[in-house]
Amino acid sequence: MAFDQTYAAYVDSVEQALELYLPLPRDAWPETGIPSALAEAMRYSLLAGGKRLRPVLLLASHDMLLNEEASVLPFAAAVEMIHTYSLIHDDLPAMDNDDLRRGRPTSHKAFGEAAAILAGDALLNLAYEVMARSRHPRAIEALAVIAGAAGSSGMIAGQSADIWMESRTPDAGMLAYIHRHKTADLISAPVVAGMILAGADERLVERGREYGLRLGLAFQIVDDLLDEMGDEEKMGKRLRKDRSAGKLTWPGIYGMEGAKQEARAQINLALEALAPFGEKADFLTALAQNSLTRVV
Ligand code: GRG
């Protein structure tokens, strides 16, 4: 199957899984104990599209080793729930103060700040519940990897450093730290989790981790570049905010050409990491190559 078709098939599976695990809309409460406004806000952000990159990576890396997609759908759904919670909270006035996300008003614009905070909290908790209830024999190991990547030594560490560095003297070491944790950790974790769930040995899992981290770094550099040169309508979010907010970005420190070069270099390293998988890695190879096409 061609890359685009395979990607679309994974996204289909993800959308079905999300629908399965999300609380029902409007009339859910009081029957299920979930207030209808909370269910609505959770659905609003989670079912708003998005590339579904993280769950696709989980399904694809698992598929590469074992053809049992149904058993890992809870993990794919969970990683997208965690990502969506992070976007909802990142958009809040206390953080990036954004009014547009995935082509529609951000959660706090649509529902108010308190509801947006709670919808994010609820998605985060639902993610862990769904993984813990999966009955997959390797659930705890995969859950621990995802929790570590999302938590205080992963994405939240990166987000904290990002905020702390605003308007401080630009620093290349801090930039690398922020990109690694804010973005790359939650891109690498689904690759690692997908492989662990498939029963891969530690040597292969390590290659998956390396692929995910390199892809994640390139992804964030591309995101920085698109913030400078992208199209708001196509991307469904506000652009050209990083510089004015005093954010540390790759083009800000290394210039546009330097950033493009580094994105290419990271993708080459990502591709090298896939060598032991041979042809089985065709999809992950194409995904990494395609991730540069919008900027390079
Ligand atoms: C609030 C704890 C907390 C963390 C926030 C995700 C994040 C960390 C911040 C969002 C801002 C940002 C630029 C993050 C870098 C990662 C990134 C590019 C997120 C957007 O992910 P995409 O492009 O979005 O995969 P879609 O909508 O396609 O899922």
Residues whose N, C-alpha, C, O or C-beta is under 5 A from the ligand:
A	BS01	GRG	G50 K51 R52 L53 S86 L87 H89 D90 R102 M155 I156 Q159 K182 T183 D223
